[in-house]
Amino acid sequence: MSETVEGEKKPPSNLAIRLLTAAVAGPLILLLCYLGPASGWLLFISIAAVIGGVEFFGMTHKNDVPSVVAGVALMLVVIQSLWFFGHDPRVLIAIMMLLPIVAIAVALTRLGPMETAALRLCAMVFGPIYLGAGMAAIALLKRDGGADGPGFVLLTLMLSWFSDTGAYFAGRFLGKRKLYEAVSPKKTVAGALGGLAGSTAGALAGSFFYLQSLPVLHAIGFGVIAGGLGQMGDLGESLLKRSVGVKDSGGIVPGHGGILDRVDALLVTASLAYLYVLFVR
């Protein structure tokens, strides 16, 4: 067993760093969401999306700066199109038709290793939609949710935060059976169940406190369905990272890794919440 050298300060644990980061960043994000203008919230989300895009395409297009720039630019086009023209089906159809064409053009002009060409070609279509639509949903919730817009944004954050917290403690103290070892060796069945309990608690807190227009039964549904699918989003990002041989998507968030490591579940929960606002609320 290794020992700390006498007089040497023990480095803070990863959990302590994560809690400190959340304590600093969380209130600032909520302050901007609740009190800032919709345009300011869009700008903040777009900046975060650019960082996440650099992380994503940096993994799928290693050492290929022009392709990374092209992928990030396409992602921003998706975000801006949904923000300004999201209710125009012609724009959405155009995006779906043009993205594969642009992706083929990028793949052919930036050929690279043939054995990874298919991965890079598909990533250039999937990445802009996966990141662009998910990040746009976080921005659109504030604008299109009316008076409850910030509450819906907070709902998606609570689903993610409470799920992570429930999964962490349930997995640490009760977890033995692996959930999906081939994709994420540390995740356990107990952790997944703890995550569902946490996301449901976060959604119910919304129904009772910060989003009282959300019926209790709808909140429970959100907690179970969105919380479960959010964990799927987490596993999906783990699959991507393992396939390209990296541990974290980046290191910009102390104790948390990269932006993608923080929004992998949020991209899913925000998309589902925005669909709820569009079609149910």
C-alpha positions in Angstrom: 0.0 0.0 0.0 1.4 3.4 -1.0 1.8 6.0 1.8 1.8 9.8 1.6 5.2 11.3 2.1 5.4 13.1 5.5 4.7 16.8 5.1 3.2 16.3 1.7 -0.4 17.4 1.3 -2.8 14.6 0.1 -4.4 15.6 -3.2 -8.2 16.2 -3.0 -10.3 13.2 -4.0 -12.1 13.1 -7.4 -15.5 13.3 -5.6 -14.4 16.5 -3.7 -13.3 18.1 -6.9 -16.5 17.2 -8.6 -18.6 18.6 -5.8 -16.6 21.8 -5.7 -16.9 22.2 -9.5 -20.7 21.7 -9.3 -21.0 24.1 -6.3 -19.3 26.8 -8.4 -20.7 26.2 -11.9 -24.2 25.1 -11.0 -25.4 28.4 -9.5 -23.9 30.4 -12.3 -25.6 28.3 -14.9 -28.9 28.5 -13.2 -28.5 32.3 -12.7 -28.0 32.7 -16.5 -30.9 30.4 -17.3 -33.4 32.1 -15.0 -32.4 35.7 -15.3 -30.5 36.0 -18.5 -32.0 36.7 -21.9 -32.8 33.8 -24.3 -30.1 35.0 -26.7 -27.5 34.9 -23.9 -28.5 31.4 -23.0 -28.2 30.4 -26.6 -24.7 31.9 -26.8 -23.7 30.0 -23.6 -25.1 26.7 -25.0 -23.4 27.3 -28.4 -20.0 27.9 -26.7 -20.4 24.7 -24.7 -21.5 22.9 -27.9 -18.3 24.1 -29.8 -16.1 22.7 -27.0 -18.1 19.4 -27.0 -17.9 19.3 -30.8 -14.1 19.7 -30.7 -14.0 16.8 -28.3 -16.3 14.6 -30.3 -14.7 15.2 -33.7 -11.2 15.2 -32.1 -12.0 11.5 -31.1 -13.5 10.5 -34.5 -11.1 12.5 -36.7 -7.8 12.3 -34.8 -5.1 14.8 -36.0 -7.4 16.1 -38.7 -8.1 19.7 -37.9 -9.9 20.6 -41.1 -12.4 17.8 -40.5 -12.9 18.8 -36.9 -13.6 22.3 -38.0 -16.1 21.1 -40.6 -17.9 18.9 -38.1 -18.2 21.7 -35.5 -19.4 24.1 -38.2 -22.1 21.6 -39.3 -23.1 21.2 -35.7 -23.5 25.0 -35.3 -25.6 25.0 -38.5 -28.0 22.5 -36.9 -28.2 24.5 -33.7 -28.9 27.8 -35.5 -31.3 26.2 -37.9 -33.4 24.7 -35.1 -33.3 28.0 -33.2 -34.4 30.3 -36.1 -36.3 27.9 -38.4 -37.2 24.9 -36.2 -40.9 25.2 -37.0 -40.3 25.3 -40.8 -40.3 21.6 -42.0 -38.5 22.6 -45.2 -35.4 23.6 -43.3 -35.5 20.3 -41.3 -35.8 18.3 -44.5 -33.0 20.3 -46.1 -30.7 19.5 -43.1 -31.5 15.8 -43.4 -30.8 15.7 -47.1 -27.7 17.9 -47.1 -25.8 16.5 -44.1 -25.0 13.2 -45.8 -23.9 14.9 -49.0 -21.5 17.3 -47.1 -20.2 14.3 -45.0 -19.3 12.4 -48.2 -17.6 15.5 -49.6 -15.5 15.9 -46.4 -14.6 12.2 -46.3 -13.4 12.2 -49.9 -11.4 15.4 -49.6 -9.9 14.3 -46.2 -9.4 10.6 -47.0 -7.1 9.6 -44.3 -6.6 5.9 -43.3 -9.0 3.7 -45.3 -9.7 1.5 -42.3 -11.4 4.4 -40.4 -13.1 6.0 -43.4 -16.5 4.5 -42.7 -16.3 5.7 -39.0 -15.4 9.2 -40.0 -18.0 9.4 -42.7 -20.8 8.3 -40.4 -19.6 10.5 -37.5 -19.8 13.5 -39.8 -23.6 12.9 -40.1 -24.3 11.6 -36.6 -22.2 14.1 -34.7 -23.9 17.3 -35.9 -27.3 15.9 -35.2 -26.4 14.2 -31.9 -24.7 17.3 -30.5 -26.5 20.0 -32.5 -30.1 18.8 -31.8 -29.4 17.9 -28.2 -27.7 21.2 -27.3 -30.3 23.1 -29.3 -33.0 21.5 -27.1 -31.4 22.8 -24.0 -31.5 26.3 -25.5 -35.0 26.0 -26.9 -36.5 24.8 -23.7 -35.9 28.2 -22.1 -37.3 30.1 -25.0 -40.2 27.9 -26.0 -41.2 26.7 -22.6 -42.9 30.1 -21.8 -42.8 31.0 -18.1 -41.9 27.5 -17.3 -39.0 27.4 -19.7 -36.2 27.8 -17.1 -38.0 25.2 -15.0 -37.9 22.7 -17.8 -34.2 23.4 -18.3 -33.7 22.7 -14.5 -35.7 19.5 -14.9 -33.3 18.1 -17.5 -30.4 19.1 -15.3 -31.9 17.5 -12.2 -32.6 14.3 -14.1 -29.0 14.1 -15.0 -27.5 15.3 -11.7 -29.7 13.2 -9.5 -29.3 10.2 -11.7 -25.5 10.5 -11.5 -25.6 10.9 -7.7 -28.0 8.0 -7.2 -25.9 5.8 -9.5 -22.6 6.8 -7.8 -23.7 5.9 -4.3 -25.8 2.8 -5.1 -23.0 1.5 -7.3 -20.3 2.2 -4.7 -22.0 0.6 -1.8 -24.3 -2.0 -3.4 -22.9 -2.6 -6.8 -21.6 -6.1 -7.6 -23.2 -7.3 -10.8 -21.9 -5.4 -13.9 -24.4 -3.6 -16.1 -22.6 -3.7 -19.4 -19.0 -4.5 -18.8 -18.0 -4.6 -22.4 -18.9 -0.9 -22.7 -18.4 0.5 -19.2 -16.7 -1.8 -16.8 -17.4 0.3 -13.7 -21.2 0.6 -14.1 -23.4 -1.9 -12.2 -27.0 -3.0 -12.1 -27.4 -1.5 -8.6 -25.9 1.8 -9.9 -28.4 1.9 -12.8 -31.3 1.3 -10.4 -30.0 4.0 -8.1 -29.8 6.3 -11.1 -33.4 5.7 -11.9 -34.4 6.4 -8.3 -32.4 9.6 -8.4 -33.8 10.8 -11.6 -37.3 10.1 -10.5 -36.6 12.0 -7.2 -35.3 14.9 -9.2 -38.4 15.0 -11.5 -40.8 14.8 -8.5 -38.9 17.6 -6.8 -39.7 19.6 -10.0 -43.4 18.8 -9.8 -43.6 19.8 -6.1 -41.3 22.8 -6.1 -39.7 24.4 -9.2 -42.0 23.2 -12.0 -45.4 22.8 -10.4 -47.2 22.8 -13.8 -45.8 19.3 -14.3 -48.3 16.7 -13.1 -46.9 14.2 -10.6 -47.6 11.2 -12.9 -45.8 13.0 -15.8 -42.9 13.6 -13.4 -42.7 10.0 -12.5 -42.8 9.1 -16.2 -40.0 11.6 -16.9 -37.9 10.2 -14.1 -38.2 6.6 -15.3 -38.2 7.0 -19.0 -35.9 10.0 -19.5 -33.7 8.9 -16.6 -33.3 5.4 -18.1 -32.7 6.7 -21.6 -30.2 9.3 -20.2 -28.2 6.4 -18.8 -28.3 4.9 -22.3 -26.8 8.2 -23.6 -24.1 7.8 -21.0 -23.3 4.3 -22.2 -23.4 5.5 -25.8 -20.6 8.0 -25.1 -18.7 5.4 -23.2 -19.0 3.2 -26.3 -17.6 5.9 -28.4 -14.7 6.6 -26.1 -13.7 2.9 -25.7 -13.9 2.4 -29.5 -11.3 5.2 -30.0 -9.2 4.4 -27.0 -9.7 7.4 -24.7 -10.7 7.6 -21.0 -12.3 11.1 -21.0 -13.5 13.2 -23.9 -11.5 16.1 -22.5 -10.4 17.8 -19.3 -12.0 21.2 -19.3 -14.3 20.5 -16.3 -12.3 19.7 -13.2 -13.1 16.3 -11.8 -15.7 15.6 -14.6 -13.6 15.2 -17.7 -14.8 17.0 -20.8 -18.0 18.7 -21.9 -19.2 15.5 -23.5 -18.7 13.6 -20.3 -21.1 16.0 -18.6 -23.8 16.3 -21.2 -24.0 12.7 -22.6 -27.1 12.0 -20.6 -28.3 15.7 -20.8 -28.5 15.5 -24.6 -31.1 12.8 -24.3 -33.1 14.2 -21.4 -33.2 17.7 -22.9 -34.4 16.3 -26.3 -37.2 14.3 -24.6 -38.2 17.3 -22.5 -38.4 19.6 -25.5 -40.5 17.0 -27.4 -42.8 17.0 -24.3 -43.0 20.8 -24.5 -43.8 20.6 -28.2 -46.4 17.8 -28.2 -47.8 17.3 -24.7 -47.7 20.5 -22.6 
